[in-house]
Amino acid sequence: MTQSPRISDAEWTVMKELWRRSPQTAQEVTAALHVQTSWSPSTVKTLINRLVGKGALGSTKQGREFLYSPKVSESSCARAESHSFLQRVFGGSMRPMLASFLEEESLSPEDIQELRRLLDHKEAEDRHV
């Protein structure tokens, strides 16, 4: 898969559907998203065309239709978006971002345990670098 492009919120919706199931035609994507978005077929086609232009989706012609599939992984897009958010909002500094989330969000004991596990793993990983 290729490097992750910047994608809009609406484009994320289309990508999530195609990460869930692909390949799909524009008509299939429209039908799948209709309940949650009420987007017209032309709106979905516009979003798909933008994503193809950005290199996030690829297409193959099958008869008179095109089948669309992701060319970037969901995890790589999430990483790129997280990095962009961290840079834009917190100047690239992790500590104030984590402090902000911890002050504002309720965490279950399981969430806290998982965060400790992740931090311990990161600490051990960084010691071995």
N, CA, C and O of each residue as an XYZ file, in Angstrom:
516
protein
N       0.841     -1.179      0.000
C       0.000      0.000      0.000
C       0.888      1.245      0.000
O       2.009      1.226      0.507
N       0.363      2.324     -0.578
C       1.137      3.547     -0.726
C       1.012      4.436      0.503
O       0.254      4.144      1.429
N       1.789      5.554      0.491
C       1.748      6.504      1.602
C       0.357      7.110      1.716
O      -0.324      7.301      0.708
N      -0.066      7.412      2.934
C      -1.415      7.890      3.190
C      -1.583      9.365      2.862
O      -0.837     10.202      3.369
N      -2.569      9.694      2.009
C      -2.855     11.093      1.726
C      -3.741     11.695      2.814
O      -4.345     10.963      3.597
N      -3.819     13.008      2.866
C      -4.752     13.682      3.771
C      -6.152     13.522      3.193
O      -6.384     13.825      2.023
N      -7.076     13.050      4.008
C      -8.445     12.876      3.532
C      -9.415     13.576      4.467
O      -9.191     13.658      5.675
N     -10.505     14.084      3.883
C     -11.513     14.830      4.633
C     -12.396     13.880      5.437
O     -12.317     12.662      5.280
N     -13.237     14.451      6.298
C     -14.161     13.643      7.092
C     -15.102     12.836      6.198
O     -15.345     11.656      6.450
N     -15.627     13.476      5.156
C     -16.530     12.767      4.243
C     -15.791     11.645      3.520
O     -16.333     10.555      3.332
N     -14.557     11.916      3.118
C     -13.763     10.891      2.453
C     -13.463      9.725      3.396
O     -13.400      8.576      2.958
N     -13.276     10.013      4.692
C     -13.082      8.942      5.686
C     -14.277      7.995      5.675
O     -14.111      6.778      5.760
N     -15.483      8.556      5.570
C     -16.698      7.734      5.563
C     -16.677      6.753      4.393
O     -16.996      5.575      4.557
N     -16.302      7.239      3.222
C     -16.212      6.376      2.041
C     -15.111      5.333      2.231
O     -15.310      4.153      1.944
N     -13.960      5.771      2.712
C     -12.849      4.834      2.914
C     -13.223      3.739      3.908
O     -12.902      2.571      3.692
N     -13.900      4.107      4.994
C     -14.280      3.089      5.988
C     -15.155      2.019      5.365
O     -15.012      0.837      5.677
N     -16.053      2.421      4.492
C     -16.900      1.441      3.811
C     -16.058      0.537      2.916
O     -16.281     -0.672      2.872
N     -15.108      1.108      2.214
C     -14.285      0.288      1.326
C     -13.240     -0.530      2.089
O     -12.819     -1.581      1.608
N     -12.819     -0.070      3.262
C     -11.967     -0.923      4.104
C     -12.780     -2.083      4.656
O     -12.264     -3.187      4.833
N     -14.048     -1.826      4.926
C     -14.931     -2.870      5.452
C     -15.160     -3.970      4.417
O     -15.129     -5.160      4.729
N     -15.392     -3.531      3.167
C     -15.659     -4.503      2.099
C     -15.218     -3.901      0.772
O     -15.664     -2.818      0.391
N     -14.357     -4.598      0.087
C     -13.936     -4.140     -1.235
C     -13.543     -5.359     -2.065
O     -13.210     -6.408     -1.513
N     -13.580     -5.226     -3.371
C     -13.935     -4.032     -4.121
C     -15.450     -3.834     -4.165
O     -16.233     -4.763     -3.971
N     -15.826     -2.583     -4.430
C     -17.229     -2.231     -4.596
C     -17.362     -1.215     -5.729
O     -16.429     -0.474     -6.035
N     -18.545     -1.200     -6.339
C     -18.852     -0.166     -7.323
C     -19.306      1.088     -6.569
O     -19.626      1.028     -5.382
N     -19.330      2.218     -7.274
C     -19.826      3.459     -6.667
C     -21.279      3.281     -6.222
O     -21.685      3.817     -5.190
N     -22.047      2.543     -6.988
C     -23.452      2.298     -6.643
C     -23.555      1.482     -5.343
O     -24.421      1.751     -4.511
N     -22.694      0.511     -5.174
C     -22.707     -0.293     -3.946
C     -22.297      0.546     -2.745
O     -22.884      0.417     -1.670
N     -21.297      1.401     -2.916
C     -20.872      2.282     -1.825
C     -22.010      3.230     -1.460
O     -22.292      3.435     -0.279
N     -22.664      3.810     -2.468
C     -23.795      4.710     -2.225
C     -24.885      4.003     -1.433
O     -25.403      4.556     -0.463
N     -25.234      2.796     -1.832
C     -26.277      2.040     -1.140
C     -25.877      1.741      0.301
O     -26.700      1.845      1.210
N     -24.619      1.372      0.510
C     -24.148      1.041      1.855
C     -24.151      2.255      2.773
O     -24.405      2.128      3.971
N     -23.869      3.435      2.218
C     -23.771      4.649      3.024
C     -25.079      5.424      3.122
O     -25.188      6.349      3.926
N     -26.066      5.061      2.319
C     -27.294      5.850      2.234
C     -27.990      6.021      3.582
O     -28.457      7.116      3.894
N     -28.066      4.985      4.367
C     -28.774      5.070      5.649
C     -28.107      6.057      6.599
O     -28.793      6.829      7.268
N     -26.781      6.041      6.666
C     -26.092      6.915      7.611
C     -25.829      8.311      7.069
O     -25.630      9.237      7.856
N     -25.821      8.498      5.734
C     -25.455      9.803      5.187
C     -26.532     10.458      4.338
O     -26.587     11.686      4.273
N     -27.370      9.700      3.700
C     -28.351     10.202      2.728
C     -27.687     10.946      1.572
O     -28.297     11.829      0.968
N     -26.437     10.593      1.261
C     -25.726     11.227      0.159
C     -26.283     10.743     -1.170
O     -26.683      9.587     -1.305
N     -26.304     11.628     -2.138
C     -26.740     11.270     -3.478
C     -25.624     10.481     -4.164
O     -24.462     10.543     -3.762
N     -26.001      9.736     -5.211
C     -24.956      9.018     -5.959
C     -23.869      9.947     -6.492
O     -22.698      9.568     -6.523
N     -24.240     11.157     -6.911
C     -23.220     12.066     -7.450
C     -22.249     12.524     -6.366
O     -21.067     12.728     -6.644
N     -22.730     12.689     -5.137
C     -21.843     13.059     -4.024
C     -20.840     11.943     -3.762
O     -19.646     12.198     -3.606
N     -21.321     10.721     -3.716
C     -20.430      9.584     -3.473
C     -19.421      9.452     -4.611
O     -18.240      9.204     -4.367
N     -19.877      9.614     -5.850
C     -18.958      9.520     -6.991
C     -17.892     10.618     -6.924
O     -16.728     10.372     -7.238
N     -18.287     11.824     -6.518
C     -17.319     12.912     -6.373
C     -16.267     12.561     -5.326
O     -15.072     12.756     -5.546
N     -16.720     12.040     -4.183
C     -15.782     11.654     -3.124
C     -14.855     10.539     -3.594
O     -13.653     10.574     -3.331
N     -15.410      9.558     -4.285
C     -14.595      8.458     -4.806
C     -13.560      8.993     -5.792
O     -12.393      8.606     -5.737
N     -13.979      9.876     -6.690
C     -13.046     10.437     -7.670
C     -11.927     11.223     -6.989
O     -10.775     11.160     -7.418
N     -12.256     11.959     -5.937
C     -11.219     12.682     -5.186
C     -10.226     11.703     -4.574
O      -9.015     11.918     -4.623
N     -10.754     10.622     -3.997
C      -9.892      9.626     -3.361
C      -9.012      8.906     -4.380
O      -7.861      8.580     -4.087
N      -9.544      8.658     -5.562
C      -8.729      8.070     -6.635
C      -7.631      9.059     -7.020
O      -6.477      8.670     -7.196
N      -7.989     10.335     -7.150
C      -7.015     11.365     -7.493
C      -5.917     11.522     -6.460
O      -4.778     11.841     -6.800
N      -6.255     11.301     -5.199
C      -5.275     11.399     -4.115
C      -4.443     10.128     -3.969
O      -3.476     10.097     -3.208
N      -4.820      9.086     -4.698
C      -4.090      7.828     -4.604
C      -4.537      6.936     -3.462
O      -3.887      5.933     -3.168
N      -5.645      7.291     -2.812
C      -6.148      6.479     -1.703
C      -6.950      5.275     -2.189
O      -7.005      4.244     -1.519
N      -7.573      5.416     -3.366
C      -8.344      4.324     -3.965
C      -7.788      4.001     -5.338
O      -7.261      4.863     -6.041
N      -7.919      2.741     -5.695
C      -7.604      2.301     -7.039
C      -8.880      1.787     -7.676
O      -9.848      1.482     -6.979
N      -8.888      1.692     -8.972
C     -10.082      1.202     -9.657
C      -9.702      0.226    -10.758
O      -8.632      0.318    -11.360
N     -10.604     -0.705    -11.000
C     -10.473     -1.625    -12.123
C     -11.811     -1.646    -12.843
O     -12.873     -1.661    -12.222
N     -11.733     -1.647    -14.157
C     -12.966     -1.654    -14.951
C     -13.465     -3.077    -15.073
O     -12.713     -3.996    -15.398
N     -14.762     -3.243    -14.803
C     -15.400     -4.549    -14.959
C     -16.680     -4.313    -15.751
O     -17.674     -3.817    -15.220
N     -16.638     -4.672    -17.009
C     -17.777     -4.385    -17.877
C     -17.936     -2.883    -18.032
O     -17.009     -2.191    -18.454
N     -19.121     -2.381    -17.685
C     -19.393     -0.943    -17.791
C     -19.166     -0.208    -16.480
O     -19.366      1.004    -16.407
N     -18.753     -0.925    -15.448
C     -18.592     -0.310    -14.123
C     -17.136     -0.381    -13.674
O     -16.331     -1.151    -14.196
N     -16.837      0.451    -12.689
C     -15.530      0.419    -12.050
C     -15.684     -0.161    -10.653
O     -16.646      0.138     -9.945
N     -14.733     -0.988    -10.269
C     -14.661     -1.511     -8.909
C     -13.559     -0.746     -8.187
O     -12.457     -0.586     -8.711
N     -13.866     -0.276     -6.980
C     -12.925      0.538     -6.213
C     -12.428     -0.237     -5.003
O     -13.185     -0.937     -4.330
N     -11.133     -0.092     -4.747
C     -10.483     -0.740     -3.605
C      -9.477      0.222     -2.996
O      -8.888      1.035     -3.710
N      -9.271      0.141     -1.679
C      -8.271      0.994     -1.031
C      -6.857      0.659     -1.499
O      -6.511     -0.506     -1.695
N      -6.050      1.702     -1.673
C      -4.624      1.537     -1.959
C      -3.796      1.881     -0.730
O      -2.575      1.724     -0.736
N      -4.452      2.348      0.321
C      -3.796      2.678      1.592
C      -4.542      1.951      2.701
O      -5.751      1.737      2.613
N      -3.821      1.577      3.735
C      -4.449      0.859      4.840
C      -5.106      1.840      5.812
O      -4.722      3.006      5.907
N      -6.089      1.338      6.513
C      -6.764      2.156      7.524
C      -5.783      2.572      8.615
O      -5.823      3.707      9.090
N      -4.905      1.658      9.010
C      -3.958      1.981     10.077
C      -2.969      3.059      9.640
O      -2.610      3.921     10.443
N      -2.523      3.027      8.391
C      -1.588      4.063      7.948
C      -2.285      5.419      7.847
O      -1.668      6.445      8.133
N      -3.540      5.443      7.450
C      -4.300      6.704      7.414
C      -4.522      7.224      8.832
O      -4.407      8.425      9.077
N      -4.835      6.337      9.756
C      -5.036      6.756     11.148
C      -3.745      7.316     11.736
O      -3.772      8.321     12.447
N      -2.606      6.669     11.443
C      -1.313      7.175     11.921
C      -1.016      8.559     11.349
O      -0.582      9.455     12.074
N      -1.250      8.730     10.052
C      -0.991     10.020      9.410
C      -1.901     11.098      9.989
O      -1.460     12.222     10.228
N      -3.160     10.762     10.214
C      -4.103     11.728     10.776
C      -3.737     12.070     12.217
O      -3.840     13.227     12.625
N      -3.313     11.076     12.985
C      -2.893     11.318     14.368
C      -1.693     12.243     14.410
O      -1.643     13.172     15.217
N      -0.725     11.989     13.539
C       0.474     12.824     13.488
C       0.107     14.259     13.095
O       0.608     15.216     13.685
N      -0.759     14.399     12.107
C      -1.193     15.725     11.653
C      -1.901     16.467     12.780
O      -1.652     17.652     13.000
N      -2.785     15.769     13.497
C      -3.512     16.358     14.619
C      -2.534     16.805     15.707
O      -2.637     17.915     16.228
N      -1.602     15.945     16.037
C      -0.611     16.261     17.072
C       0.181     17.508     16.686
O       0.423     18.372     17.529
N       0.584     17.606     15.427
C       1.341     18.778     14.963
C       0.485     20.041     14.990
O       0.917     21.074     15.500
N      -0.731     19.962     14.440
C      -1.597     21.137     14.332
C      -2.044     21.660     15.678
O      -1.982     22.865     15.921
N      -2.491     20.785     16.555
C      -3.148     21.205     17.794
C      -2.176     21.338     18.957
O      -2.336     22.231     19.789
N      -1.180     20.477     19.032
C      -0.287     20.459     20.191
C       1.169     20.737     19.835
O       2.066     20.466     20.633
N       1.408     21.271     18.647
C       2.760     21.612     18.240
C       3.702     20.429     18.233
O       4.913     20.601     18.371
N       3.167     19.230     18.073
C       3.986     18.026     18.008
C       4.334     17.433     19.358
O       5.023     16.414     19.422
N       3.870     18.053     20.451
C       4.217     17.579     21.787
C       3.163     16.605     22.322
O       1.985     16.942     22.442
N       3.610     15.417     22.633
C       2.718     14.357     23.092
C       2.163     14.611     24.493
O       0.989     14.346     24.749
N       2.996     15.122     25.398
C       2.599     15.274     26.802
C       1.333     16.128     26.978
O       0.407     15.683     27.657
N       1.251     17.344     26.391
C       0.028     18.126     26.578
C      -1.199     17.478     25.934
O      -2.316     17.636     26.425
N      -0.990     16.752     24.837
C      -2.121     16.076     24.221
C      -2.672     15.001     25.150
O      -3.880     14.927     25.371
N      -1.786     14.167     25.694
C      -2.245     13.115     26.608
C      -2.880     13.714     27.859
O      -3.907     13.223     28.329
N      -2.278     14.768     28.398
C      -2.843     15.422     29.581
C      -4.237     15.953     29.290
O      -5.137     15.823     30.119
N      -4.420     16.541     28.135
C      -5.733     17.067     27.758
C      -6.777     15.958     27.690
O      -7.875     16.096     28.229
N      -6.430     14.863     27.028
C      -7.369     13.747     26.925
C      -7.666     13.143     28.299
O      -8.817     12.831     28.602
N      -6.650     12.980     29.116
C      -6.858     12.370     30.427
C      -7.706     13.246     31.340
O      -8.476     12.735     32.153
N      -7.567     14.565     31.210
C      -8.376     15.476     32.026
C      -9.826     15.503     31.581
O     -10.717     15.703     32.408
N     -10.082     15.309     30.307
C     -11.423     15.477     29.757
C     -12.224     14.187     29.643
O     -13.454     14.234     29.634
N     -11.579     13.066     29.558
C     -12.267     11.806     29.294
C     -12.323     10.924     30.534
O     -11.400     10.903     31.349
N     -13.425     10.200     30.655
C     -13.550      9.209     31.722
C     -12.892      7.917     31.258
O     -13.093      7.482     30.124
N     -12.114      7.311     32.131
C     -11.444      6.068     31.799
C     -11.895      4.973     32.748
O     -11.983      5.174     33.959
N     -12.174      3.823     32.180
C     -12.517      2.660     32.994
C     -11.228      2.086     33.572
O     -10.141      2.401     33.087
N     -11.335      1.251     34.599
C     -10.134      0.580     35.111
C      -9.415     -0.221     34.016
O      -8.188     -0.315     34.016
N     -10.187     -0.797     33.086
C      -9.587     -1.550     31.982
C      -8.817     -0.622     31.051
O      -7.743     -0.979     30.565
N      -9.367      0.584     30.799
C      -8.673      1.562     29.962
C      -7.349      1.963     30.602
O      -6.323      2.041     29.928
N      -7.381      2.215     31.901
C      -6.171      2.627     32.621
C      -5.129      1.504     32.591
O      -3.941      1.753     32.388
N      -5.585      0.287     32.791
C      -4.669     -0.860     32.747
C      -4.042     -0.993     31.360
O      -2.845     -1.256     31.244
N      -4.838     -0.813     30.317
C      -4.314     -0.917     28.950
C      -3.338      0.213     28.659
O      -2.319     -0.012     28.005
N      -3.625      1.428     29.130
C      -2.690      2.538     28.943
C      -1.359      2.261     29.641
O      -0.294      2.536     29.089
N      -1.424      1.715     30.855
C      -0.187      1.362     31.569
C       0.612      0.323     30.796
O       1.834      0.411     30.683
N      -0.108     -0.666     30.264
C       0.550     -1.718     29.493
C       1.233     -1.117     28.265
O       2.378     -1.452     27.964
N       0.532     -0.229     27.557
C       1.093      0.406     26.368
C       2.311      1.258     26.708
O       3.314      1.222     25.996
N       2.225      2.019     27.787
C       3.362      2.847     28.208
C       4.551      1.997     28.633
O       5.693      2.323     28.308
N       4.294      0.911     29.356
C       5.382      0.011     29.753
C       6.048     -0.600     28.517
O       7.273     -0.697     28.441
N       5.230     -1.004     27.566
C       5.755     -1.589     26.327
C       6.595     -0.558     25.571
O       7.683     -0.877     25.089
N       6.101      0.661     25.467
C       6.832      1.727     24.769
C       8.147      2.029     25.473
O       9.174      2.223     24.823
N       8.116      2.070     26.814
C       9.330      2.335     27.573
C      10.374      1.242     27.335
O      11.550      1.542     27.125
N       9.955     -0.004     27.367
C      10.873     -1.119     27.144
C      11.404     -1.095     25.716
O      12.583     -1.364     25.487
N      10.547     -0.777     24.763
C      10.939     -0.701     23.369
C      11.977      0.393     23.151
O      12.964      0.181     22.447
N      11.762      1.550     23.747
C      12.688      2.676     23.577
C      14.043      2.421     24.245
O      15.061      2.950     23.800
N      14.059      1.617     25.305
C      15.320      1.278     25.973
C      16.203      0.420     25.084
O      17.428      0.451     25.199
N      15.579     -0.349     24.194
C      16.323     -1.276     23.339
C      16.715     -0.660     22.008
O      17.295     -1.339     21.161
N      16.415      0.594     21.813
C      16.755      1.241     20.541
C      18.113      1.864     20.586
O      18.556      2.451     19.599
